[in-house]
Amino acid sequence: MIFRRNRHDDDDYDDEEDDLLDDDELDDDDDLDDEFDDDEEELETVLFQGATGGREVDLSENAGLVRAALLPVKELISDAIDRHCERMIIEPRQKGSIVRLDIDGVGYAGDRYPVKQALGVTQMIKVLAGLDSKVRDKKQAGGIKAQFMGVPYKLEVNSIPTQYGAERVIVKFRNMKERLESAAQLGISDELKARIRNLTNRQNGLFLVCGPSGSGVTRTLHGAILCVDLYLTTIFNLQEGLDRSEVPGLSDYDYQSEFSFSENLIRAHRKEADGAIVNPITSAEEATKYIKNCDKMTLFTEMSAPSAAHALKKLVELVGDPKLVAEHVRGVLCPRLIRKLRDDIKEAYRPNPKLIQQLGLPPETNILYRPPTPIVDEDDEEEADYGEIPFEGRTAVFELIEMTDDIKKLLISGADAKEISQKAKSLGMPNHQAGAMDLVARGITSLEEVRRAFKG
């Protein structure tokens, strides 16, 4: 059992700047232990179960660091997992480091550490991840196997040097029990699933998933594959580093590095492959390679782009020929993640009928939901009575552009992304706005959250 440290608004760094600790200084743990004293509440401890990737971790070689920083790291990681944190960043500053917790895509302020504390915490995390704590001027990547409240977790750890001589440490959390079993888990409706299946069952062409960083692109790509009938269709894994267990029904393929990509596709086709998941598109070479080699099976891939229409324009730029793109792309799917209101505290209200009409909601909609109104105390200060974030978990809304004749004509003519997007919408293809308004009408999210999610 450890304790969660309660954070105060008036917490701040020490006025005097500390010098960075040498390794020998980490053996003097008394000062560090004192600095971690604060108000506490009980919280079950996280159990660290070794580094990922078969890396050896010998804590006895870092005894001083372990005495000084293991408990604070356990506290920090336990608190982050308990808050359903997806990513934690320890960011160096001149007089210490600040912690940011990304929860459901929104950043929240965490603890703040003076320099000595920050060094102890970051180096302890590195040691647990099987990284070299003495190397602080180069990027390093590793991972930690952990268990919290009986649930297994995998922590992906990256350390990055910064201008302050300290390191930025990024920890991504993955609940190993949360397996993707169906497309419906991502918010993909039966209608959208049928559209995706129709586009990808032709045993040729490119199916692309796009979106900005942090929008759930990779998970949506896996969900798109689950839209396929995997009992009747064979989809091979040709993506580097992808664990086949992440996409149930995906077939393994023994990729031969001595052969070219096209030769490997031929070998996969001989094994009766109907499709394959391949590496993300990050260059013109990859884009052209996929476009020119998708004549015998459907290739599933992803790329970074703010919308489906922008992805098509970016693909044309990379390939250099809009006709090739129009001929071989079957569809582009773009997710956008939206936080879900907590059912136990969401507040119902009656919206203005004019607002319902403006938003295009069903006319029978007479109740919408929002986060609970904060209580105003005697000092006229607003204070939430639920104590936590009024949202929990996220779902996705989707934009899908299918390569119809109308879209092909626009793409080949050089139309911009806005024109392509508007045409797709006019043709009744799924779009973000309609999906978001459906979530609002069903009380799954609020108008304020939709505005936040689509801001900018």
Residue pairs with C-beta under 8 A, 6 or more apart in sequence:
1 42
1 43
1 44
1 45
2 43
2 44
2 45
2 71
2 74
2 75
2 78
3 40
3 41
3 42
3 43
3 75
4 40
4 41
4 42
4 43
4 75
4 78
4 79
4 82
5 36
5 38
5 39
5 40
5 75
5 79
5 111
6 38
6 39
6 40
6 41
7 109
7 110
7 111
8 39
11 112
12 112
13 93
13 95
13 96
13 112
13 113
13 114
14 95
14 96
14 114
17 94
17 95
17 115
18 95
18 96
18 114
18 115
18 116
19 115
20 115
20 119
20 165
20 166
21 115
21 116
21 119
21 120
23 133
23 134
25 116
26 62
26 64
26 65
26 68
26 69
26 119
26 120
26 123
27 63
27 64
27 65
27 68
28 64
28 68
29 64
29 67
29 68
29 69
31 116
32 68
32 69
32 72
32 116
32 117
32 120
33 68
35 114
35 116
35 117
36 71
36 72
36 75
36 117
43 75
43 78
43 79
43 82
44 78
44 148
44 149
45 74
45 78
46 74
46 77
46 78
46 81
46 146
46 147
46 148
46 153
47 146
47 147
47 148
48 74
48 128
48 144
48 145
48 146
49 145
49 146
49 147
50 57
50 144
50 145
51 57
51 128
51 129
51 130
51 142
51 143
51 144
51 145
52 129
52 130
52 142
52 143
52 144
52 145
52 154
53 130
53 142
53 143
55 129
55 130
55 142
56 130
57 127
57 128
57 130
59 66
59 70
59 127
62 124
62 127
62 133
65 120
65 123
65 124
65 127
65 133
66 124
68 120
69 120
69 121
69 123
69 124
70 124
72 117
72 120
72 121
72 124
73 121
73 124
73 125
73 128
76 88
76 99
76 110
76 111
76 121
77 88
77 146
77 155
77 171
78 148
79 110
80 88
80 101
80 110
80 171
80 173
81 148
81 153
81 173
82 148
83 101
83 103
84 103
84 104
84 392
84 393
85 101
85 102
85 103
85 173
86 102
86 103
86 104
86 105
86 172
86 173
87 101
87 102
87 170
87 171
87 172
87 173
88 99
88 100
88 101
88 102
88 110
88 170
88 171
88 173
89 99
89 100
89 102
89 168
89 169
89 170
89 171
90 97
90 98
90 99
90 113
90 118
90 121
90 122
90 125
90 168
90 169
90 170
90 171
91 97
91 98
91 99
91 100
91 168
92 118
92 162
92 164
92 165
92 166
92 167
92 168
93 164
94 164
95 114
95 115
96 112
96 113
96 114
96 115
96 117
96 118
97 112
97 113
97 115
97 117
97 118
97 121
97 122
97 166
98 109
98 110
98 111
98 112
98 113
99 109
99 110
99 111
99 112
99 113
100 107
100 108
100 109
100 110
101 107
101 108
101 109
101 110
102 108
103 389
104 337
104 339
104 389
104 391
104 392
104 393
104 394
105 214
105 337
105 339
105 394
106 339
108 389
113 121
115 166
118 166
119 166
122 159
122 166
122 167
122 169
123 133
125 144
125 157
125 169
125 171
126 132
126 133
126 140
126 142
126 157
126 159
126 167
126 169
127 133
128 144
128 157
129 142
129 143
129 144
129 155
129 157
130 142
130 143
131 140
131 141
131 142
131 157
131 159
132 140
136 159
136 161
136 165
136 166
136 167
137 161
138 161
139 158
139 159
139 160
139 161
140 158
140 159
141 156
141 157
141 158
141 159
142 157
143 154
143 155
143 156
143 157
144 154
144 155
144 157
145 152
145 153
145 154
145 155
146 152
146 153
146 154
146 155
147 153
151 175
151 176
151 177
152 175
152 176
152 177
153 173
153 174
153 175
153 176
154 173
154 174
154 176
155 171
155 172
155 173
155 174
156 171
156 172
156 174
157 169
157 170
157 171
158 169
158 170
159 167
159 168
159 169
159 170
160 167
160 168
160 169
160 170
161 167
161 168
162 168
179 245
179 246
179 248
180 186
180 219
180 222
180 223
180 226
180 246
180 247
180 248
181 226
181 248
182 226
183 193
183 196
183 223
183 224
183 226
183 227
184 193
185 223
186 216
186 219
186 220
186 223
186 335
186 395
186 396
187 395
187 396
187 397
187 398
188 196
188 223
188 227
188 396
188 398
192 227
192 398
192 400
192 430
193 227
195 331
195 400
195 402
195 430
196 207
196 224
196 227
196 228
196 331
196 333
196 400
197 227
197 228
197 229
199 205
199 207
199 330
199 331
199 402
200 207
200 224
200 227
200 228
200 275
200 298
200 300
200 330
200 331
201 228
201 229
201 233
201 274
201 298
202 298
202 330
203 274
203 275
203 296
203 297
203 298
204 294
204 295
204 296
204 297
204 298
204 328
205 294
205 298
205 299
205 328
205 329
205 330
206 290
206 291
206 294
206 298
206 299
206 301
206 328
206 329
206 330
207 224
207 298
207 299
207 300
207 301
207 329
207 330
207 331
207 333
208 281
208 301
208 302
208 303
208 311
208 315
208 329
208 331
208 332
208 333
209 217
209 220
209 221
209 224
209 300
209 301
209 302
209 332
209 333
209 334
209 335
210 217
210 302
210 303
210 304
210 305
210 307
210 308
210 310
210 311
210 332
210 333
210 334
211 217
211 220
211 304
211 305
211 306
211 334
211 335
211 336
212 304
212 305
212 306
213 304
214 337
215 334
215 335
215 336
215 337
216 335
216 337
216 394
216 396
217 302
217 304
217 335
218 302
220 333
220 335
220 396
220 398
221 277
221 300
221 301
221 302
222 246
222 247
224 300
224 333
225 235
225 247
225 249
225 250
225 275
225 277
225 300
226 247
226 248
226 249
228 235
228 275
230 248
230 249
230 250
231 249
233 274
233 275
234 251
234 271
234 272
234 273
234 274
234 275
235 249
235 250
235 251
235 273
235 274
235 275
235 276
235 277
235 300
236 250
236 251
236 252
236 253
236 268
236 271
236 273
236 275
236 276
236 277
237 244
237 247
237 250
237 251
237 252
237 253
237 276
237 277
238 253
238 255
238 264
238 265
238 268
238 276
238 277
238 278
238 279
239 277
239 278
239 279
240 279
242 277
244 250
244 251
244 252
247 277
250 277
251 273
253 264
253 268
253 271
253 273
253 276
255 264
256 263
256 264
256 267
259 267
261 289
261 293
262 289
262 292
262 293
265 276
265 293
265 296
265 297
266 296
268 276
268 297
269 296
269 297
273 297
274 297
274 298
275 297
275 298
275 299
275 300
276 297
276 298
276 299
276 300
277 299
277 300
277 301
278 290
278 299
278 300
278 301
279 286
279 301
280 286
280 301
280 302
280 303
280 304
281 287
281 290
281 301
281 302
281 303
281 315
281 318
282 303
283 318
284 318
284 319
284 320
287 303
287 315
287 318
287 319
288 318
288 319
288 320
290 299
290 301
291 315
291 319
291 324
291 325
291 328
291 329
292 324
293 299
294 328
295 328
298 330
303 311
303 314
303 315
305 311
305 314
305 334
307 334
307 399
307 417
307 421
308 332
308 333
308 334
308 399
308 400
308 401
308 421
308 424
309 332
309 401
309 417
309 418
309 420
309 421
309 424
310 417
311 332
311 334
312 325
312 329
312 332
312 401
312 411
312 417
312 420
313 416
313 417
313 420
315 325
315 329
316 322
316 325
316 411
319 325
322 411
322 412
322 414
323 412
325 411
326 403
326 407
326 408
326 411
326 412
327 408
329 403
330 402
330 403
331 400
331 401
331 402
331 403
332 400
332 401
333 398
333 399
333 400
334 398
334 399
334 400
334 432
335 396
335 397
335 398
336 396
336 397
336 398
336 399
336 432
336 435
336 436
336 453
336 454
337 394
337 395
337 396
337 453
338 394
338 395
338 396
338 397
338 436
338 439
338 445
338 449
338 450
338 453
339 391
339 392
339 393
339 394
339 445
339 449
339 453
340 391
340 392
340 393
340 394
340 395
340 444
340 445
341 369
341 370
341 371
341 390
341 391
341 443
341 444
341 445
341 446
341 449
342 386
342 390
342 391
342 392
345 371
345 372
345 386
345 390
346 369
346 370
346 371
346 372
346 390
346 443
346 446
347 369
347 370
347 371
347 372
347 373
348 367
348 368
348 369
348 443
349 367
349 368
349 369
349 370
350 366
350 367
350 368
351 365
351 366
351 367
351 368
356 362
356 363
356 365
357 363
359 437
359 440
359 447
360 433
360 434
360 437
361 437
361 440
361 441
362 441
365 441
367 443
368 440
368 441
368 443
368 446
368 447
369 443
369 445
369 446
370 446
370 447
370 448
371 390
371 391
371 446
371 448
372 384
372 385
372 386
372 390
374 382
374 383
374 384
374 385
375 382
375 383
375 384
375 385
376 382
376 383
377 383
384 390
391 445
391 449
395 439
395 444
395 445
397 432
397 435
397 436
397 438
397 439
398 430
398 432
398 435
399 421
399 424
399 429
399 430
399 431
399 432
400 424
400 429
400 430
401 407
401 420
401 421
401 424
401 429
402 424
402 429
404 427
406 423
406 427
407 420
407 423
407 424
407 427
410 419
410 420
410 423
411 420
415 423
421 431
424 431
425 431
432 454
436 445
436 450
436 453
436 454
437 450
439 445
439 450
440 446
440 447
440 450
